[in-house]
């Protein structure tokens, strides 16, 4: 039995499309049958913690909060990648060592950039 190598890919693609779409279609059919839309003033009203909305939804935040969060994520998450380097330090080839040094250089460069821009000083 010598089937085409593309047969497996075709079947796999069909399953990959059908598998996630089936629950979505079933949920849509269920919603259409058992929960028909009943629009009204109360149902379409904005609900937030049981209180009526007052004023504008736009609130201005200082961008420093976001900058601190982004810098924290960069240096927190990226330094996690240093752990496998520390564990496998003695078994690394020269290419692996150069790659991790470039990685550390980029982290230091990001820290120097943030420091020079004044992002780390709270105003």
N, C-alpha and C positions, 0 to 999 in steps of 0.2 A: 504494500500500500504506500505509494509515493505521492503524498498530497503536496499541494503548493505551500511554500513557506509563508505566503501571505494569508493563507486561510486562518492560521492561528491569530495573526494580527487583526484580521477582520472580525473574528469572533470575539476577541478580547476587546476591541474597540466598541463593538455592539453592546457587550455586557457592561462596559464602562459608561456607556451613555444611558442604557436602560436602567441599571441598578440605582443611580441617584434620582432619576426622573420618576420612577414608579411611586415612591412614597409621596413625592410632591403632587403628582396627579391624583393619588388616592386621597390626600388631605384636601385638595381642592374640590373633589367630588363630594367628600363627606361634608365640607363646609357648605356647599351649594344645596345639599339635600337637607341637612339637619340644622343649619343656622342661616336662614335667609337674611339678607340685609334689612335692618329696621332703622333707617336713619331718623333722627329726631334732634330736637334742640338739646336735650339732656345728653344723648349719646354722643353727639358731635362736639360737646363742650370740652374745653381743655381741662384736664384733671391733673392736679399736682398736689399730692398729700392731702386731699380733701379740702383744699382751700381754693377759693376763686383766684385766678391770676390777676395781678394788678401791676400796672406799669409796663415798662419795656423789658423784653427778655434779654436784651443785650447788656451785659455787665462788663466793664473794662477791668482787666487784670493787668498787673505789671508783667512785662515780658521777662523780667528777671526770674520769676518763678519757673517759667518754662525753660529758660536757659540753664538754670541750676539743675532741673530735672533731666534735660538732655545730656548735660555734662556728666551728671551722676550715672546715667545709663551707659554712656560711652565708656567711662572708666570702670564702672562696676562690671558690666557684662563682658567687656573686652578683656579685662584682667583675668576673667575665668579661663580664657583660652591659654593663659600662661601656665596653668596647672599641668596639663599634659606635657608641656615643654619641660617643666621642672622634674616630672616623673621620668621622662625618657631622655634626660639631658646627656647621659653618658653613652647612649646608643644612637645618637643622632649623627647623620652624615654631615658633611660640610654644607651641603645644600639646605638641609633642615635648619642648621645653625644660622646660616645667612638669612633664611626666610624669617626666622623668629627675631633676628636682630632688626630686620626691616620693619617688622610688626611693632617692636618696641620703639623704634625710631619714630614711627607714625604716631604712636601714643604720646611720646614725649613732645612731638611737634604739635599735636592737638592741645596738650596742656600749655605749652609755651604760647600758642595762639590765643587761648582763652585768657591767659594771664596778661598778655600784652593788650588785649582788647578791653581789659578791665571787667571781664565777666565774673571773675571770682571775688571782686570787692563789692560788698553790699552797700547800696547808697540809700 
